[in-house]
Amino acid sequence: MAQRGCARMSSEDESEIENMRLLETLTHENRSAKVYFSKDWGEFRVKFYERIDTYDPLDSPEWSYCAEADYFTTDKVDAFGTAEFWAGPAVR
């Protein structure tokens, strides 16, 4: 049976983020998207996240990174539009 949801971020993914500049994080309810820009590649990258329920209202929410869903584009408007489509109405 396939696992539902997103995979946790690995250390390899974290080192990759160091080479990119975070432009914006959009969050709405149980979804979040982060828009990055890479000068090395001259492109925008959108990373997608889903909230993991901890069932404890006192715990801060944990987020799961959807590693296989990264979106790459050279168009800034496209990157932000894709992030907003995933996250829903943005809370910036």
C-alpha positions, 0 to 999 in steps of 0.5 A: 500500500502506498504511503499517503502524504509527503516525505520528511525532509532529508539532510541533502534537501536542507543543504540544497536550500542553502544555495537558494534564497527564500522569497516567500512562504504562503500558508493556509490551513494544512498546506504551505508553499515556499518560493525560492530563487536560485542564482546558480540556475536562474530559476524559481523553485516551489517547495510544498508542505503539508501539516502533520497532525499531532493531536495535541493542541499545545504542540506547534504543528509539524510540516512534512515536505513533499519532496517529489512535488518540487516545481521549477520555472524561470517565470516569477509570476508562474512560481508565485501562482503555483504556490498560491494555488497549492496553499489556497488563499495566502496568509503572508 
